[in-house]
């Protein structure tokens, strides 16, 4: 797997925790289910581009920035 795929769960968790948000708060901001956010953070679920865009919007980031963080991590 690519580094982006391997690192994505940790990056999502780090961004969420840096903001002091619960998984539920991120899910609400990103219009996702809380349990799905948990699955993403644990690396169980592989988010689609639509979901990556929703997460980026929830964080108020560009999707490209979110993915670039995975490459830098």
QUIJOVEN-V202466 format. One record per backbone hydrogen bond with DSSP energy under -0.5 kcal/mol. NH is the residue of the N-H (numbers start at 1). CO is the residue of the C=O. Records with the same first field share a line. If there is no record, write none. Layout:
NH: CO + CO
This chain:
6: 2
7: 3
8: 4
9: 5
11: 7
12: 8
13: 9
14: 10
15: 11
16: 12
17: 13
18: 14
19: 15 + 16
20: 17
21: 16
26: 22
27: 23
28: 24
29: 25
30: 26
31: 27 + 28
32: 27
37: 33
38: 34
39: 35
40: 36
41: 37
42: 38
43: 40
44: 39
45: 39
47: 45
52: 48
53: 49
54: 50
55: 51
56: 52
57: 53
58: 54
59: 55
60: 56 + 57
61: 56
65: 62
66: 62
67: 63
68: 64
69: 65
70: 66
71: 67
72: 68
73: 69
